[in-house]
Amino acid sequence: MRFSIVTLFPELFEPFLKATLVGRGRAQGAIDVDLVDLRPFGLGKHRSVDDTPYGGGSGMVLRVEPIIAALEDVDARAAERGEAPAHRVLLTPQGQPYAQARARSLASVAHVVLIAGRYEGFDERVRSFVHEEISLGDFVLLGGEIAAMAIVESVTRLLPGVLGNEASAMSESHSEALGGQLEYPQYTRPVEFRGLGVPEVLKNGNHKEIDAWRRAESDARTLARRPDLARRKT
């Protein structure tokens, strides 16, 4: 799978792309990440990528021309490799909320381009050239780089061979196996810590009882912490 990330700050991604499972995924060839610096596509001698908003207002708005030029360059290089055009994702607080189901869907796409904004946002016409818009949640960041990292990591861990143990992604929060609900409690050694113990059912070796306990705990935890997810299950 290939990610292309259009950004004004490609240097922010270098440590991230070398670390943990994302770095492993690149080393294994599960993913390829292409950092597309927006600045060279800027206009004029100073490679300008933004301008003041029509109608007045504070801040600067990213211009449409550099962004579309960057996207078209991504597709031109894909064509040289004999590949189809990329699936274009605009990262914006106005997009659809990102969820595990969307991560699973993106994991099946051969090439995804993530467009990270800055300043006051994008010229509205950029939206006409993308396939979808994604938001991490109802809050605003300085730019889309952190959102891009979150998507890359959430998708990469779903690709074959990246986690090492494929079962790790099967029964976790928001997984299909749990019906989209929250994961049950997990314990490891020691068996007792400062008066807090491990539930007896997890120590008795009866896997049928353990599975039943985990299902019940998942239901109870979801109802208590995320009743919206519990309702979604019914």
MARLUMMAR-264826 format. One record per residue (C-alpha): x, y, z. Coordinates in steps of 0.2 Angstrom, whole numbers. Layout:
BEGIN
<site xx="X" yy="Y" zz="Z"/>
...
***
This chain:
BEGIN
<site xx="0" yy="0" zz="0"/>
<site xx="6" yy="18" zz="-4"/>
<site xx="2" yy="34" zz="6"/>
<site xx="6" yy="51" zz="-2"/>
<site xx="5" yy="65" zz="11"/>
<site xx="4" yy="83" zz="4"/>
<site xx="11" yy="94" zz="18"/>
<site xx="20" yy="111" zz="21"/>
<site xx="30" yy="102" zz="34"/>
<site xx="37" yy="85" zz="28"/>
<site xx="50" yy="86" zz="41"/>
<site xx="37" yy="82" zz="55"/>
<site xx="35" yy="65" zz="48"/>
<site xx="53" yy="59" zz="47"/>
<site xx="54" yy="52" zz="66"/>
<site xx="36" yy="45" zz="65"/>
<site xx="40" yy="35" zz="49"/>
<site xx="55" yy="27" zz="57"/>
<site xx="47" yy="22" zz="73"/>
<site xx="38" yy="7" zz="80"/>
<site xx="26" yy="-3" zz="68"/>
<site xx="25" yy="11" zz="55"/>
<site xx="44" yy="9" zz="53"/>
<site xx="42" yy="-10" zz="53"/>
<site xx="29" yy="-9" zz="39"/>
<site xx="40" yy="1" zz="28"/>
<site xx="55" yy="-10" zz="31"/>
<site xx="44" yy="-25" zz="27"/>
<site xx="37" yy="-17" zz="11"/>
<site xx="19" yy="-17" zz="18"/>
<site xx="18" yy="2" zz="15"/>
<site xx="27" yy="15" zz="5"/>
<site xx="26" yy="33" zz="11"/>
<site xx="29" yy="48" zz="-1"/>
<site xx="30" yy="65" zz="7"/>
<site xx="25" yy="78" zz="-5"/>
<site xx="31" yy="95" zz="0"/>
<site xx="18" yy="108" zz="-5"/>
<site xx="30" yy="123" zz="-6"/>
<site xx="38" yy="118" zz="-23"/>
<site xx="21" yy="119" zz="-31"/>
<site xx="18" yy="137" zz="-24"/>
<site xx="16" yy="152" zz="-35"/>
<site xx="29" yy="165" zz="-40"/>
<site xx="47" yy="169" zz="-35"/>
<site xx="42" yy="166" zz="-17"/>
<site xx="33" yy="150" zz="-20"/>
<site xx="17" yy="157" zz="-12"/>
<site xx="4" yy="144" zz="-6"/>
<site xx="-8" yy="155" zz="3"/>
<site xx="-17" yy="172" zz="2"/>
<site xx="-29" yy="183" zz="11"/>
<site xx="-48" yy="177" zz="11"/>
<site xx="-60" yy="185" zz="-1"/>
<site xx="-73" yy="195" zz="9"/>
<site xx="-61" yy="199" zz="23"/>
<site xx="-57" yy="190" zz="39"/>
<site xx="-42" yy="184" zz="49"/>
<site xx="-28" yy="172" zz="44"/>
<site xx="-23" yy="165" zz="27"/>
<site xx="-31" yy="153" zz="16"/>
<site xx="-22" yy="139" zz="6"/>
<site xx="-23" yy="143" zz="-12"/>
<site xx="-31" yy="130" zz="-24"/>
<site xx="-18" yy="130" zz="-37"/>
<site xx="-3" yy="123" zz="-27"/>
<site xx="-14" yy="109" zz="-19"/>
<site xx="-21" yy="103" zz="-36"/>
<site xx="-4" yy="104" zz="-44"/>
<site xx="3" yy="93" zz="-30"/>
<site xx="-11" yy="80" zz="-32"/>
<site xx="-9" yy="80" zz="-51"/>
<site xx="10" yy="77" zz="-49"/>
<site xx="6" yy="62" zz="-37"/>
<site xx="-5" yy="55" zz="-50"/>
<site xx="7" yy="58" zz="-64"/>
<site xx="21" yy="49" zz="-55"/>
<site xx="8" yy="35" zz="-52"/>
<site xx="5" yy="33" zz="-70"/>
<site xx="23" yy="32" zz="-74"/>
<site xx="24" yy="17" zz="-62"/>
<site xx="8" yy="10" zz="-71"/>
<site xx="-3" yy="13" zz="-56"/>
<site xx="-20" yy="20" zz="-55"/>
<site xx="-23" yy="37" zz="-48"/>
<site xx="-23" yy="39" zz="-29"/>
<site xx="-39" yy="40" zz="-18"/>
<site xx="-39" yy="58" zz="-12"/>
<site xx="-43" yy="62" zz="6"/>
<site xx="-44" yy="80" zz="13"/>
<site xx="-40" yy="81" zz="31"/>
<site xx="-52" yy="94" zz="39"/>
<site xx="-63" yy="97" zz="54"/>
<site xx="-78" yy="98" zz="43"/>
<site xx="-75" yy="80" zz="37"/>
<site xx="-83" yy="64" zz="42"/>
<site xx="-78" yy="57" zz="59"/>
<site xx="-64" yy="44" zz="57"/>
<site xx="-68" yy="27" zz="64"/>
<site xx="-60" yy="10" zz="64"/>
<site xx="-72" yy="4" zz="50"/>
<site xx="-65" yy="18" zz="39"/>
<site xx="-47" yy="12" zz="43"/>
<site xx="-52" yy="-6" zz="38"/>
<site xx="-59" yy="1" zz="22"/>
<site xx="-43" yy="12" zz="18"/>
<site xx="-32" yy="-3" zz="21"/>
<site xx="-39" yy="-11" zz="5"/>
<site xx="-35" yy="4" zz="-6"/>
<site xx="-19" yy="3" zz="-15"/>
<site xx="-14" yy="21" zz="-15"/>
<site xx="-21" yy="35" zz="-3"/>
<site xx="-16" yy="53" zz="-4"/>
<site xx="-19" yy="63" zz="12"/>
<site xx="-19" yy="82" zz="11"/>
<site xx="-14" yy="91" zz="27"/>
<site xx="-20" yy="109" zz="28"/>
<site xx="-13" yy="124" zz="38"/>
<site xx="-18" yy="141" zz="43"/>
<site xx="-37" yy="145" zz="41"/>
<site xx="-40" yy="131" zz="29"/>
<site xx="-42" yy="127" zz="11"/>
<site xx="-49" yy="137" zz="-3"/>
<site xx="-67" yy="129" zz="-5"/>
<site xx="-63" yy="124" zz="-23"/>
<site xx="-51" yy="111" zz="-17"/>
<site xx="-66" yy="100" zz="-11"/>
<site xx="-71" yy="98" zz="-29"/>
<site xx="-55" yy="88" zz="-33"/>
<site xx="-55" yy="76" zz="-18"/>
<site xx="-64" yy="59" zz="-15"/>
<site xx="-68" yy="62" zz="3"/>
<site xx="-65" yy="72" zz="18"/>
<site xx="-60" yy="65" zz="35"/>
<site xx="-60" yy="73" zz="53"/>
<site xx="-52" yy="65" zz="68"/>
<site xx="-65" yy="73" zz="79"/>
<site xx="-74" yy="89" zz="85"/>
<site xx="-58" yy="99" zz="88"/>
<site xx="-46" yy="109" zz="78"/>
<site xx="-27" yy="107" zz="76"/>
<site xx="-14" yy="119" zz="69"/>
<site xx="-13" yy="108" zz="54"/>
<site xx="-18" yy="91" zz="46"/>
<site xx="-1" yy="82" zz="49"/>
<site xx="-6" yy="74" zz="66"/>
<site xx="-22" yy="68" zz="58"/>
<site xx="-12" yy="61" zz="43"/>
<site xx="0" yy="51" zz="55"/>
<site xx="-15" yy="44" zz="65"/>
<site xx="-23" yy="38" zz="48"/>
<site xx="-6" yy="30" zz="42"/>
<site xx="-4" yy="21" zz="59"/>
<site xx="-22" yy="15" zz="61"/>
<site xx="-21" yy="8" zz="43"/>
<site xx="-4" yy="1" zz="43"/>
<site xx="-7" yy="-10" zz="59"/>
<site xx="-21" yy="-18" zz="49"/>
<site xx="-10" yy="-24" zz="35"/>
<site xx="-4" yy="-42" zz="34"/>
<site xx="12" yy="-46" zz="43"/>
<site xx="14" yy="-29" zz="52"/>
<site xx="8" yy="-33" zz="69"/>
<site xx="17" yy="-50" zz="70"/>
<site xx="2" yy="-58" zz="78"/>
<site xx="-13" yy="-55" zz="67"/>
<site xx="-25" yy="-60" zz="81"/>
<site xx="-20" yy="-44" zz="90"/>
<site xx="-32" yy="-34" zz="79"/>
<site xx="-46" yy="-46" zz="79"/>
<site xx="-54" yy="-43" zz="96"/>
<site xx="-50" yy="-25" zz="101"/>
<site xx="-60" yy="-10" zz="104"/>
<site xx="-71" yy="-5" zz="89"/>
<site xx="-67" yy="-22" zz="80"/>
<site xx="-80" yy="-32" zz="71"/>
<site xx="-77" yy="-47" zz="82"/>
<site xx="-84" yy="-36" zz="97"/>
<site xx="-98" yy="-28" zz="87"/>
<site xx="-89" yy="-11" zz="87"/>
<site xx="-89" yy="-10" zz="106"/>
<site xx="-75" yy="-7" zz="118"/>
<site xx="-63" yy="-21" zz="123"/>
<site xx="-64" yy="-31" zz="139"/>
<site xx="-52" yy="-28" zz="153"/>
<site xx="-35" yy="-35" zz="151"/>
<site xx="-23" yy="-41" zz="164"/>
<site xx="-5" yy="-48" zz="166"/>
<site xx="8" yy="-52" zz="180"/>
<site xx="8" yy="-49" zz="194"/>
<site xx="-7" yy="-58" zz="200"/>
<site xx="-10" yy="-45" zz="214"/>
<site xx="-4" yy="-27" zz="215"/>
<site xx="-8" yy="-16" zz="230"/>
<site xx="-24" yy="-25" zz="234"/>
<site xx="-29" yy="-26" zz="216"/>
<site xx="-31" yy="-43" zz="210"/>
<site xx="-34" yy="-53" zz="193"/>
<site xx="-52" yy="-60" zz="191"/>
<site xx="-53" yy="-78" zz="196"/>
<site xx="-61" yy="-83" zz="179"/>
<site xx="-46" yy="-78" zz="170"/>
<site xx="-35" yy="-90" zz="180"/>
<site xx="-46" yy="-105" zz="179"/>
<site xx="-41" yy="-111" zz="161"/>
<site xx="-60" yy="-113" zz="156"/>
<site xx="-60" yy="-104" zz="139"/>
<site xx="-79" yy="-105" zz="137"/>
<site xx="-81" yy="-96" zz="154"/>
<site xx="-67" yy="-83" zz="149"/>
<site xx="-75" yy="-79" zz="133"/>
<site xx="-92" yy="-77" zz="141"/>
<site xx="-84" yy="-65" zz="154"/>
<site xx="-76" yy="-55" zz="141"/>
<site xx="-92" yy="-53" zz="131"/>
<site xx="-101" yy="-47" zz="147"/>
<site xx="-87" yy="-35" zz="152"/>
<site xx="-86" yy="-28" zz="134"/>
<site xx="-105" yy="-25" zz="135"/>
<site xx="-104" yy="-17" zz="152"/>
<site xx="-89" yy="-6" zz="148"/>
<site xx="-97" yy="0" zz="132"/>
<site xx="-113" yy="4" zz="140"/>
<site xx="-105" yy="13" zz="154"/>
<site xx="-92" yy="23" zz="144"/>
<site xx="-99" yy="24" zz="127"/>
<site xx="-117" yy="21" zz="126"/>
<site xx="-118" yy="28" zz="109"/>
<site xx="-108" yy="12" zz="103"/>
<site xx="-119" yy="1" zz="114"/>
<site xx="-134" yy="7" zz="105"/>
<site xx="-126" yy="5" zz="88"/>
<site xx="-124" yy="-13" zz="91"/>
<site xx="-143" yy="-16" zz="94"/>
***
